Amino acid sequence: MSDAKGVDAVERALSILDVFSKDLPELTLTELSTRTGLYKSTILRLAVSLEKFGYLLRGENGKFRLGPAVWRLGAQYRQSFDLAAILRPELETLSEVTQETASFYIREGDMRVCLFRCEPARAIRHTITEGARMTLDRGASGKILLAFEGMDGDLAIIAQGYALSLGEREAEVAALSVPIRRPDGSLIGALSISGLITRFSETNRAQLLDALRESQSRLEAQMIS
């Protein structure tokens, strides 16, 4: 019963946000009630939570308008498509050149998320699921995200410009990772290649790192915002 009520409340809140448009940037309480079919008291109750999280604002004139949280989500949504168009072809190239799994990670709080990945055709490979969440404290991409985001990064990793992990998260898996940054130096995410640890010998690592850095250069040349 409580689950049904929770879903119903969410749907009502979303229906309020959904009535705003380019032609209707501001609406009165009466207009919201008319367009959503909700009681004014219900709208006012839901508006408290929507305002608290920045999805709705109420001006001095009493009219409601969308808040900054909606813009932030929209920007992230658009950026994900922009990134996909740039990253997926490069991940395919990197995976083909190295014959290892190529992936791109972003940071979400104290976790890292595999946003995009491309796996090689070879039978024995490191498999990653897009959307997978992992901790930041283990793995090459986690080291990069920690080092290049904030003021207290690992100076050794920053100086060398890459991170290496050998069996840290999975005993049989190794990975190399480099940062992908905007022209202003801010971090976008971590570009990585991963595979069986036996294929990441010191000699092979040099070649893998060269390929990774070539991809890094191509990608950063396209990151204009």
N, C-alpha and C positions, 0 to 999 in steps of 0.2 A: 504493500500500500504506500509506504513512504517513498519507494523507488518511483512509482507512478506519479506521485505528487512532485517529486524532484524533476522528472522529465517535463511535466506539464509546466512547471515554473520556468524552466529553461526555454521552452518553446514560446511561452508568453513574452519573456524578455527579448528573445530574438525577433519576435513579431513586431515589437516596438522599434527596434533598430532597423528593421527591414522596410519601414514605410518612408524613411528619409531617402531623398534623391537629390540630383543636381537641381531640379526644379523646386524641390521642397526641402531646403536646407534647415529651416526652422519650423517648428510646429507648436501650437498651443496644446494644453492638456486636453481641451475639448476636441481638437482636431485629431490628436492621437487616439482618443477614445473612439471617435467616429470611424477612423481608418482601421483600427485593430479590432474593434468590437469588444474591447475590454472596458470594465468599469474604471472610472477615474481613480477610485481608491486603490484598485489593483495596480494601475500604472504608477501611481505615486509610491506604492510599496516597492515595486520592482525597480523604480528609478533610483531608490536609495543605494541599492547594490550596484547598479549600472554606473552611477556617478562615482561611487567609491573606487571602482576599478578603472575609471577613466573612459568608459564607453559612451557616456551621456553627460551633457552639460546643460545647466539651466541658467539662462541669462537674467539680468536684472528686469527685463521686460516680461519675465515669466515663461518665455518660450524655450522649448528644448531643442538641442542640436547635438549632433554626434561629437564625441570627445576624441582626444588625441590617441587613445588606445586603438580606435578603429583605423586611423591613419597608419599607425605603426604596423598593425597586422597586414594591412593592404600593401604597405611598402615591402614587407617581408615576403608576401605572396608573389609580388611582381619580381622581386630580386631572385626568388627561387627559380623562376622561369628563365631569367637572364643568365643566371649561373649555369643552369642545365644546358643551355644552348652553347655556352663556352666550354664547360667542363667535360661533358660527355664525349665529344670528339677527341679531346686531349687524353682522357682516360683510356679510350680505346687505343690510341696511338701508343701511349706509355705501356699498356698491358701487352700490346703486340711486340714492341721493341724488347721489353724485358722478359716476356713470357711469365710474368708474375701478376698477381692481383693488384690493380691500381684503384685507389679509393681517395675520397675527399671527406674530411671530417670538419665539423664545426663544434664549437663549445656551447653547451646549454647548462648554465649553472656549474655544478661540480661534476658534470658528465660530459662525455664527447659522443657525438652522434655521427654515424656514417650517412652522409647525405647522398652521395653518389658512389658507384663502384663499377668496375669492369673486370671480369675474370678472364684469364687466358684459356685457350682451347685445350691445353695439356690436361691429362687425366688427373694427375695429383697436383692439387692447387689449394690455396687458402681461400675458403669460402666465407664471404661476409654478406649479411643481409642489409640492404638499404633501410635506414631507419633504426638500425641496431644501436643501443645505448651502452656505453662502457665507461668505466672509471677513467679519470685523468691520470692517476698515479702510476699506471702501467701501460706500456706500449709507446712506440715512437711518436705517433700522432698526438697522444696525450702530453708527452714531454714538450712538443712544439707548441701546442695550445697554451700550456702553462708558461713556457719561457717567453713567448712573444706577445702575451696579452697581460699587460700590467707592468708595474715597476719592479717587481721582485722576481724576475725570471732568472733561470739558470744561466749564468754568464758564460759558461763553457759552451753550452748549446747555442747561445746567441752568437758567440764569436765564430764558431765553426759553421753555423748556418744550417745545421741539420741535426737530426736525432736518430739514434740506432737503438733497437731493442732486440735482444736475443733470448727467446724463450721466457719472456716476462709474464705474458698473459696466458700463453699456451706453450708448453715445453718444446713442441716441435716447430714453432713458428717464429720467424724473424721479420723485422720490418725496418724500413728506412723512411724518414719523413722530412719534408721541408715546409717552411711557411709560405703561404700565398698572401701577399699584401697589396694594398692599394698604393697609388702614387704618394700619398701622404704618410705612408709607413704603417698605417693601421692594419691590423690582422683581419683577414677574411676567414681563413681556415688553414687546414693542414693537408698537404698532398702527400700520399704515401704509396709505397709498394710493399707487399708482404708475400711471403711464401715459406716453403720448407727451410728450416734453419741450415740444412746441409747445403743449400744453394746460395747461402749468404756468407761464404768464406771471405776472408780478407781480400783476396784477389778479385773475386766476383763483385764484392761490395763496391769497389772503385768504379767498375763499369755500370753497375746499377745506379750509383749515385750520379754519375755523369748524365745518364738518361733522365733521371729525376730532375736534375737541375736544368736540363734543356726544356723539359716540360714546364718547370717553374718559370723560366724566362718567357716562354711563349704565353703562358697564362697571365702573368703579371703585366705584360704588354697590352693585354686586352681589358684589364681591370681599371676602368677610368672613373668609377664612382664607388 
